[in-house]
Amino acid sequence: MTRNGSTMSLKTVVVLGGAYGGARAAQLIAAGLPDGWRIVLIDRNSHVNHVYILPRLAVLAGHEHKAFVPYDNIFNCKQLDLKRHIFLRAHIQSLGPNSVKLSRAFPEHGIDSDTLHFDYAIYALGSHLPSPLNLWHAAPDGKPSVQSYGGSKAESIAWLRGKQRAIEDANSVLVVGGGALGIQFATDIAAVYPGKPVTLLHSRTRLLPRFDSEMHTEILQAMESANINVILGERLDLVSSTSGHSTVRTTTGRIIHADLVLLCTGQRPNTELLQSLDSRTVNTNTALAQVLRTMQLALVPPPPPPSPVTPALLPACASTNEEDVLTAALAQIALQNESASSAEEGIEASDDEESEEEEELTTPYPHIFAIGDAANAFGAIPAGHNAYYQAEVAARNVLRLVHGKTDEPLERYTPGPPAIKVSLGLKKNVYQVNGVVGVGKETQDDLNAAAIWGYFGSPVVEEPEMFR
């Protein structure tokens, strides 16, 4: 018997979270593990949630079942070994340096305790979605959920249908947030209900500011063509805007009438378990987990010491009274912030800079990796394709360590340029790939939902298969 109550003494790689990144990591590890090892994938949902089509299916009826893919063959193995390739549907209660506490035991898999010990772990729990798509914690009308939700496919379908009804019943809709989610919601609602007043409120003066300005221009033109009222550079006044009222205000005092408000902001990294494991691994400002370029969990580096402010830094004609010194110090801080902001926007570091960075960062957790939306991944935007590539780096590094290839350096992750595709109503999309902005046509109302099923090990031949 092992510490987990298994009948064989198997070492364990655990993957926490089975979405885009977690699934890819689990698949690669399952294919490369030697004898004596097992892979355990844990997720609280009964099915993979294909998040990127949820905005469309929350508006357009008839396709809800297509967003939830079975975990039956998530490892995508030709020869599935049920003793070594294990999926557990469970809530993760806590994470320790070498164990994870689950909501229950799994004696059917030889795990007689609710505590699962591991040798390596990949943390792929993503982020908490904004309320319009937060199936676990928000009701379809956007209010805090008063009914229990267990993560089953039937419950998920019912939730989406409730959201559809809430949108259909509203005489007018306000979408707050000009990111991809807000843009998709606003343009889909305007397309499905062309007579319904739709307003998009965005705090910045530009939509999708991390992408080329052509993206903003194309999206704005599409919204104007759909008669969407776009308000830029203003924020919702959350103090004066109370739930249950059809009138809200912005911080400038502008009054907006809306029966339904969709708050498409506030997506947060799901790093509470890492915070509890070791608060030094999570940035208190961003809630992102610190990682090395190997995707190993690391400690957040201490902030650089403030640059000394001396009279020599001041203009020759300036006095050295306290006010002038303070002004100079603030100017220096502004320059430091500007440099940090540039780094966050994805400016790639040189090899020398990367080497210096790695020399400074070490980790007491070389056996734990973090990927996807939860990781501070060197300027990579939170997106499924980035989680995929980070998963590949993490999985290959885990396999190197499992196989004892200590003479080989671990693989390092470098993000590519920002890439995105956003639907603009039912028939059009705009995309940016490798710096090129283009406009495409949408030919399927369900956004080709079946295409992702094969990625999760469940290729679709006929649509009835998508109800399972």
Secondary structure as GFF3:
##gff-version 3
##sequence-region A 1 468
A	DSSP	beta_strand	11	16	.	.	.	ID=ss1
A	DSSP	alpha_helix	20	32	.	.	.	ID=ss2
A	DSSP	beta_strand	37	43	.	.	.	ID=ss3
A	DSSP	beta_strand	47	49	.	.	.	ID=ss4
A	DSSP	three_ten_helix	51	53	.	.	.	ID=ss5
A	DSSP	alpha_helix	54	57	.	.	.	ID=ss6
A	DSSP	three_ten_helix	64	67	.	.	.	ID=ss7
A	DSSP	beta_strand	68	70	.	.	.	ID=ss8
A	DSSP	beta_strand	85	89	.	.	.	ID=ss9
A	DSSP	beta_strand	92	95	.	.	.	ID=ss10
A	DSSP	beta_strand	99	102	.	.	.	ID=ss11
A	DSSP	three_ten_helix	107	109	.	.	.	ID=ss12
A	DSSP	beta_strand	115	117	.	.	.	ID=ss13
A	DSSP	beta_strand	120	123	.	.	.	ID=ss14
A	DSSP	beta_strand	127	128	.	.	.	ID=ss15
A	DSSP	three_ten_helix	131	133	.	.	.	ID=ss16
A	DSSP	alpha_helix	153	169	.	.	.	ID=ss17
A	DSSP	beta_strand	173	176	.	.	.	ID=ss18
A	DSSP	alpha_helix	180	192	.	.	.	ID=ss19
A	DSSP	beta_strand	198	202	.	.	.	ID=ss20
A	DSSP	alpha_helix	213	225	.	.	.	ID=ss21
A	DSSP	beta_strand	229	232	.	.	.	ID=ss22
A	DSSP	beta_strand	247	249	.	.	.	ID=ss23
A	DSSP	beta_strand	255	257	.	.	.	ID=ss24
A	DSSP	beta_strand	260	263	.	.	.	ID=ss25
A	DSSP	beta_strand	268	269	.	.	.	ID=ss26
A	DSSP	alpha_helix	272	277	.	.	.	ID=ss27
A	DSSP	three_ten_helix	279	281	.	.	.	ID=ss28
A	DSSP	beta_strand	289	290	.	.	.	ID=ss29
A	DSSP	three_ten_helix	311	313	.	.	.	ID=ss30
A	DSSP	alpha_helix	322	344	.	.	.	ID=ss31
A	DSSP	alpha_helix	351	360	.	.	.	ID=ss32
A	DSSP	beta_strand	368	370	.	.	.	ID=ss33
A	DSSP	three_ten_helix	372	374	.	.	.	ID=ss34
A	DSSP	beta_strand	375	376	.	.	.	ID=ss35
A	DSSP	alpha_helix	384	402	.	.	.	ID=ss36
A	DSSP	beta_strand	420	423	.	.	.	ID=ss37
A	DSSP	beta_strand	428	433	.	.	.	ID=ss38
A	DSSP	beta_strand	436	441	.	.	.	ID=ss39
A	DSSP	alpha_helix	450	455	.	.	.	ID=ss40
A	DSSP	three_ten_helix	463	467	.	.	.	ID=ss41
###
